[in-house]
């Protein structure tokens, strides 16, 4: 397998997403600490739960609003967003 990709993602609640990868691994990723620490309005706007829940999977990545917000897949695999 060349690279790890996001296969599926399900919003659990309270800014946590269960992410499944093409290698069979699965992680529950808590985005809330990252979002609440960010002072940048382009990031902190995703504290609006209606916006946060609008993620999509594009090219094996978890992505919000056409790459407005995206995280390295290896961070998602580790379950740590900084």
Secondary structure, 3 states (H helix, E strand, C coil): CCCCCEEEEEEEECCEEEEEECCCCEEEEECHHHHHHCCCHHHHHHHCHHHHCCEEEECCEEEECCCCEECCHHHHHHCCCC
